[in-house]
Amino acid sequence: MADDRRNRQRFPAEVKIDYRSVGSFITDYSANMSKGGVFVQTSLPLAVDTKVKLRVTLPGHQLPFCLDGVVRWSRSAKDGEPNPGMGIQFDNFDDATKREIEKFITSLDDA
């Protein structure tokens, strides 16, 4: 598991995450989030290095933010993991989206 390779602090956050990969569109929720990525709880995690299109709906925003992501690690219920899911690193997103994500993460840190 890549948890010890994190370079940004993660905060508990239940945020709606829609993602598209080859051939499918899925909605799940995050368990935690940082300025650079998100852990998505799912019983069917995607393979490491899978590129995904994300729509992240932050609290207080009516419309989701669209950005790209890459699956950096995953853990499966099949392997006996009690919290299956995948760590997705945010990739290739505009400055306005970056500022909104940073503002949201800062609000979690201040809580």
GIZIUR-V455259 format. One record per helix or strand. SS is the DSSP state (~ for helix, > for strand). FROM is the first residue (numbers start at 1). TO is the last residue. Records with the same first field share a line. If there is no record, write none. Layout:
BEGIN
SS->FROM-TO ; FROM-TO
END
This chain:
BEGIN
~->3-5 ; 77-79 ; 95-110
>->11-12 ; 16-21 ; 24-33 ; 37-41 ; 51-57 ; 65-75 ; 85-91
END
